[in-house]
Amino acid sequence: MPQYKAPLRDMRFVLYDLLDIEKHYEHIPGGTDLSREVIDAMLGETAKLVETVIAPLNRTGDEEGCHWSEKGVRVPKGFKDAYKQYYEAGLGCMTGDPEYGGQGLPVSLQLVCSEMLASANNSFCMYPGLTNGAIACIREHGTPEQKQTYLPSMVAGTWSGTMCLTEAHCGTDLGMLRTKAVPNRDGSFNLTGEKIFISAGEHDMTDNIVHLVLARLPDAPPGTKGISLFIVPKFLPGKGAGEVGERNAVKCASIEHKMGIKASATCVIVFEDAKGFLIGAPHKGLRAMFTMMNVARLGTGMQGMSQGAASFQGAVEYARERLQMRSLTGPKAPDKPADPIIVHPDVRRMLLTQRAFAEGARALAYYCGTLADIVLRLPDTDEAERAESLMELLTPICKAFMTDTGFESANLGMQVFGGHGYIREHGMEQLVRDGRILQQYEGANGIQALDLLGRKVLATGGASLRQFTDEIDAFCAQHEESSELSEFIRTLEPLTKEWRGLVNDLLHRAIANPDEAGAASYDFLSYSLNVTYAYLFAKMADVSFRKLKAGVPDPEFYKAKIHTARFYFQRLLPRTRGLVPTMLSGAPNLMDLPDTDFWA
């Protein structure tokens, strides 16, 4: 089983060298006390807890799974105690409002700590992750009374949260949901319906579980315009702060038996005239829920990267130790019967692909974290408007492509092990199983692709994308005379121009035939992320060249950064060359075959 070790050196590189996070925090309300020493101490303590307490539960939790009975769901051994330690260490909701017991820290810092948690134990991270999303939603849309009733206990980790969207007959198409909410005279509502795939929907780690449920009022218009959002707690709040009262009419009918994340309870939740409380305006529930969804999608992208990064750690260690054959250029370990497999080009292809995906995703996710800080901490400013526009553009890219490449990376890690990767005791196959769901939940990746191209790019006439490509153009112009960066700039600059041109081409095609947007969307998303990563790798190479000139004490670290950037540009970025003709090949090759001819 890979022994997870938090990549603190690389995390610090992205935070301090690439993003200049200390300067960023000086600009963010509530961040002025976050010096490098404070940040390093927080990361170190998080790493210690994650490595020693939570990571060891990854395999045992997978083997034991969750246990359902009529009385409820019991999580695997060790989870309840680890959950308590996690919250006692102040890591559960670092971003919580101090008014309700939180630390008030920026989203970007919690995101870094969440990476460690997801890499160490993807099942475990689901529980606080869902709670944090619910907290964000209540904080943004709840009444003062609702905030005071629920947030202190949720921030403290004694109560947890979920989001209840999906029903058996409707997944992505929430306009079809049937759960009903009937008003009561006291202002509450009775909810009746059944929700499926509810992560952390039932467990024994907290005193109460606060469900955020989408449902329809009796006068609701059809479709998504008729959806309202309700708080439906497992136990109704008691008289005192943090106390629970009578049991609500909410029950877990079953838990799913899944391919992966087996220690995360995925539940069927039944509401039988359960008492709920409207949050936000009637019929505006989907908009309120998206406060939670956007947080969740960025977190899901980070989970994807984390599974690939954890697999990379295991694969590198194995490749250094596993002896197989001799190097093509002569023995590298003549005192041993064979060379370690890390000397073979194809093994290095897999390892460097894993490394590039992890480092590119880390840079993108942390960058999006700084945008979230600006949106949340500097509202109603031009800077926040720009940051929100960029986040809208980059969130579906993060969610979809980071989970795609994370899964690809986890598969490569298993391949490095050869046949041993298929055996459970090594832990590599678990990372593949645990990472597979990430491409499906929080909005399947195909939906993310359609959202990116259709809603975020074409619907704005490409304005949101131009904002980002203007940033890339400015970087290229700044370094156009740099001999060190020329190999990156001469590739990145024309790609950025081509990116804008593709938008114009696809816009005209979609006007003539809307199916053109759907047909091109996934290739466009993949192209977009490849160019985004190229921009970030060029920036990381720029930082690394400057650090080497300054005479840093660890030059090999920065030389490796430049090598990884070069590998990405030469080995992975060329994938864009195949994506352009496929996205421009049109809708007919997908749509002209009659449904009846899809026979097996």
Secondary structure, DSSP 4 states (H G I P E B T S, - for coil): -------HHHHHIIIIIIS-HHHHHHHSTT-TT--HHHHHHHHHHHHHHIIIIITTHHHHHHHH--EEETTEEEPPTTHHHHHHHHHHTT-TTTTS-GGGT-----HHHHHHHHHHHHHH-HHHHHHHHHHHHHHHHHHHH--HHHHHHHHHHHHHTSEEEEEE--BTTBSS-GGG---EEEE-TTS-EEEEEEEEEEET-S-SSSSEEEEEEEEB-TTPPSGGGGBEEEEEESEEE-SSTT-EEEEPSEEEEEE---SS-TTS-EEEEEEEEEEEEE-SSTTBHHHHHHHHHHHHHHHHHHHHHHHHHHHHHHHHHHHHH-B-S--TTS-S-TTSSS-BGGGSHHHHHHHHHHHHHHHHHHHHHHHHHHHHHHHHHSTTSHHHHHHHHHHHHHHHHHHHHHHHHHHHHHHHHHHHTGGGGGSGGGSHHHHHHHHHGGGTSSS-HHHHHHIIIIIIIGGGTTHHHHHHHHHHHHHHHHTTT-TTTHHHHHHHHHHHHHHHHHHHHHHHHHHH-THHHHHHHHHHHHHHHHHHHHHHHHHHHHHHHHHHHHT-S-HHHHHHHHHHHHHIIIIIGGGHHHHHHHHTS-SHHHHSS-GGG---
